């Protein structure tokens, strides 16, 4: 038996990580997800001044989910207290953070680091704050990553969406001091209302679910083929242990699951963890092969 999955300075009991979202916006949910078997949990994205007045909703589709949500509405002070509690218990909780400017993100990261939180995920690529906005750029990725690195020594994963220029954005994250990347954030998606002919949710928003898994698998495989060797947290369309194994097969070190958990959250997670153990030839809950 190996010593466990290593990612972002953490040793996880298995490679199933619950990704950031509405389901990880509450302390009790995070604790129960860990107790159910998650190797780690990423908080909903903490932001010092989340946008107000947005109509934040979820639309279920046959092939996944559209969401118009952005960041946690809970205060930074609330999250600092929660993260301190998690750190005191040495729980594998990764804080997702973002801010309006690189300097503000650096300040937030320093405050989070002071709680004892073990690692950060930079949720800088959410498309929902400005629906239909332009894709991320390497310069922007570098600016946010470098500002964060200047204020903390914590391991950092930068969450990026697949699409044009991904390799350049990954290189920009590395140049800024990232220790890992999370691939992929949600991608732009839309659905048309059959009643009105208008776009559901009122525009183009984040799409996630099974249909993006082949796209993310291809992106990670291509990153590895191009010599990108830093750790990758694969994310997109995971709904079974076979999906987790597929991500590991193309070069991800762990796999994040999120959208599937919107149906029978804890039961679904338990099933995925059990299936992952079977797919990897290990008992449920056992440690998986060592990752970087």
C-alpha positions in Angstrom: 0.0 0.0 0.0 1.3 3.4 -0.9 1.7 6.4 1.4 -1.3 8.2 -0.1 -2.2 10.8 -2.7 0.0 13.8 -2.4 -1.4 17.1 -3.8 -0.8 20.7 -2.6 1.2 19.5 0.4 -1.7 17.3 1.6 -1.8 13.5 1.9 -5.3 12.4 0.9 -6.9 9.0 1.6 -8.1 8.8 -2.0 -8.0 10.9 -5.1 -11.7 12.1 -5.0 -11.8 15.8 -4.2 -15.1 17.7 -3.8 -14.9 20.8 -6.0 -15.9 24.4 -5.1 -19.6 25.4 -5.4 -22.8 26.0 -3.6 -22.6 22.6 -1.9 -19.3 23.7 -0.1 -20.6 27.0 1.1 -21.5 25.6 4.6 -19.2 24.2 7.3 -21.6 21.4 8.1 -21.7 20.2 4.5 -17.9 20.3 4.2 -17.6 18.2 7.4 -20.1 15.7 6.3 -18.5 15.4 2.8 -15.2 14.6 4.5 -16.8 12.1 6.8 -18.6 10.5 3.8 -15.2 9.8 2.2 -13.9 12.7 0.2 -10.2 12.9 0.0 -10.4 16.7 0.3 -13.0 19.5 -0.1 -12.6 22.9 -1.8 -14.7 25.7 -0.2 -17.0 27.8 -2.2 -15.0 30.8 -3.5 -14.3 33.3 -0.7 -14.4 36.9 -2.0 -14.0 40.1 0.0 -16.7 41.9 -2.0 -18.9 39.5 -3.9 -21.2 41.1 -6.5 -24.6 42.0 -5.2 -28.0 41.9 -6.9 -27.2 39.1 -9.3 -29.9 36.5 -10.0 -28.0 33.4 -9.0 -29.7 30.2 -10.1 -29.1 26.7 -11.3 -30.7 25.1 -14.4 -30.5 21.4 -14.7 -30.1 20.1 -18.3 -30.2 16.5 -19.6 -26.4 16.6 -20.0 -25.4 18.6 -17.0 -26.1 22.0 -15.4 -26.0 25.7 -16.1 -25.4 28.0 -13.2 -25.3 31.8 -12.8 -23.7 31.7 -9.3 -20.6 33.5 -8.4 -18.9 33.7 -5.0 -19.8 32.9 -1.4 -22.0 35.6 0.2 -20.6 34.7 3.6 -18.2 37.2 5.0 -14.4 36.8 5.0 -14.5 36.9 8.8 -17.0 34.0 8.8 -14.7 32.0 6.6 -11.6 32.8 8.6 -13.2 31.4 11.7 -14.4 28.3 9.9 -11.0 27.7 8.3 -9.3 28.1 11.7 -11.5 25.3 13.0 -10.7 23.1 10.1 -7.0 23.7 10.5 -7.1 23.0 14.2 -8.5 19.6 13.3 -6.1 19.1 10.4 -8.9 18.6 8.0 -8.0 18.5 4.3 -9.9 21.6 3.3 -8.6 23.8 0.4 -9.8 27.4 0.4 -11.0 28.8 -2.9 -10.3 32.5 -3.1 -10.7 35.4 -5.5 -10.9 39.2 -5.3 -11.5 42.2 -7.6 -7.8 43.0 -8.0 -4.5 41.0 -7.7 -3.5 43.1 -4.7 -6.8 42.4 -2.9 -6.4 38.7 -3.7 -2.9 38.7 -2.2 -4.2 40.4 1.0 -7.1 37.8 1.2 -4.7 34.9 0.7 -2.4 36.2 3.5 -5.4 36.4 5.9 -6.5 32.9 4.9 -3.0 31.5 5.4 -2.9 32.9 8.9 -5.8 30.5 9.9 -3.5 27.5 9.3 -5.4 26.6 6.1 -3.1 24.2 4.2 -3.7 25.2 0.6 -5.4 27.6 -1.8 -7.2 27.3 -5.1 -7.5 30.5 -7.0 -11.0 30.8 -8.4 -10.1 33.5 -10.8 -11.8 32.2 -14.0 -15.5 32.3 -13.1 -17.3 33.6 -16.1 -20.6 34.4 -14.3 -19.7 37.8 -12.9 -19.6 39.2 -16.4 -21.7 36.8 -18.5 -20.4 36.2 -22.0 -17.3 38.2 -21.2 -13.9 37.6 -22.8 -11.8 34.6 -22.1 -9.0 34.8 -19.5 -5.6 35.9 -20.6 -2.1 34.8 -19.6 -1.3 38.3 -18.3 -4.3 38.3 -16.0 -3.5 34.8 -14.8 0.1 35.7 -14.0 -0.9 38.9 -12.3 -3.3 37.2 -9.9 -1.0 34.3 -9.2 2.1 36.4 -8.6 0.3 38.7 -6.3 -0.9 35.7 -4.3 2.5 34.1 -4.2 4.0 37.3 -3.0 1.9 37.2 0.2 1.9 33.5 1.1 4.0 30.4 0.9 1.0 28.1 0.9 0.6 25.6 -2.0 -1.5 27.2 -4.7 -3.6 25.7 -7.5 -4.9 28.0 -10.2 -8.3 27.0 -11.5 -8.5 27.5 -15.3 -11.1 26.8 -17.9 -10.3 24.8 -21.0 -10.2 26.6 -24.3 -8.0 28.6 -26.5 -4.6 29.5 -25.0 -4.8 27.0 -22.1 -1.1 26.0 -22.4 -0.1 29.7 -22.3 -2.3 30.3 -19.3 -0.9 27.3 -17.5 2.7 28.6 -18.2 1.6 32.0 -16.9 0.3 30.4 -13.7 3.6 28.5 -13.3 5.6 31.7 -13.9 3.5 33.4 -11.2 4.3 30.8 -8.7 1.6 28.2 -8.9 2.2 24.7 -7.6 -0.6 23.1 -9.5 -3.5 23.9 -11.8 -7.2 22.8 -11.6 -8.6 22.0 -15.1 -11.4 22.9 -15.8 -13.5 25.6 -14.5 -17.0 25.8 -16.0 -17.2 26.7 -19.7 -19.5 29.1 -21.4 -22.9 27.5 -22.1 -26.5 28.5 -22.9 -29.9 27.0 -23.1 -33.0 28.3 -25.0 -36.4 28.4 -23.3 -38.9 26.5 -25.5 -41.7 28.8 -24.2 -40.1 32.2 -25.0 -37.2 31.5 -27.3 -35.0 33.5 -25.0 -31.8 32.3 -23.2 -32.5 30.6 -20.0 -31.1 32.4 -16.9 -30.9 35.5 -19.1 -27.6 34.9 -20.8 -24.5 32.8 -21.2 -23.3 31.3 -18.0 -21.1 28.5 -16.6 -21.8 25.0 -17.9 -20.7 21.8 -16.1 -21.5 18.1 -16.3 -20.8 14.9 -18.2 -20.6 16.4 -21.6 -17.4 18.4 -20.8 -15.5 15.4 -19.5 -14.1 14.3 -23.0 -13.0 17.9 -23.6 -11.2 18.2 -20.2 -9.6 14.7 -20.6 -8.2 15.8 -24.0 -6.9 19.1 -22.5 -5.1 17.4 -19.7 -3.6 14.7 -22.1 -2.4 17.5 -24.4 -0.9 19.4 -21.5 1.1 16.3 -20.5 2.1 15.7 -24.1 3.4 19.3 -24.3 5.7 18.8 -21.3 3.6 20.4 -18.6 4.6 18.4 -15.5 3.1 20.2 -12.5 0.3 18.5 -10.6 -3.2 18.8 -12.2 -6.5 18.5 -10.4 -8.9 17.2 -13.1 -12.4 18.6 -13.0 -15.4 18.1 -15.2 -18.1 15.6 -15.6 -17.1 13.2 -12.8 -20.0 11.0 -11.8 -18.4 7.6 -11.2 -15.3 5.9 -10.1 -14.5 5.1 -13.7 -14.5 8.8 -14.4 -11.9 9.4 -11.7 -9.8 6.6 -13.0 -10.0 8.1 -16.5 -8.7 11.4 -15.2 -5.8 9.7 -13.5 -5.1 7.8 -16.7 -4.6 11.0 -18.8 -2.3 12.6 -16.2 -4.4 14.2 -13.5 -3.2 13.6 -10.0 -6.7 13.8 -8.5 -10.2 14.3 -9.8 -12.7 16.8 -8.5 -16.4 16.0 -8.4 -19.1 18.5 -8.1 -22.1 18.7 -10.4 -23.1 15.0 -9.8 -23.4 15.7 -6.1 -26.4 17.9 -6.7 -28.4 14.7 -6.8 -28.3 12.7 -3.5 -25.1 14.5 -2.4 -23.7 12.2 0.2 -25.0 9.0 -1.3 -23.5 9.9 -4.6 -20.1 10.8 -3.1 -20.0 7.6 -1.2 -20.8 5.6 -4.4 -18.1 7.4 -6.3 -15.5 6.9 -3.6 -16.4 3.2 -3.5 -16.3 2.8 -7.3 -12.9 4.6 -7.4 -11.4 2.1 -5.0 -12.7 -0.7 -7.2 -11.5 0.9 -10.4 -8.0 1.4 -8.9 -7.9 -2.0 -7.3 -8.2 -0.8 -3.8 -10.8 -1.1 -1.0 -13.1 1.9 -0.6 -11.5 4.7 1.4 -8.0 3.2 0.9 -5.1 5.4 -0.1 -4.4 5.6 -3.8 -1.1 5.9 -5.7 1.2 8.7 -4.8 0.7 11.8 -6.8 3.1 14.8 -7.0 
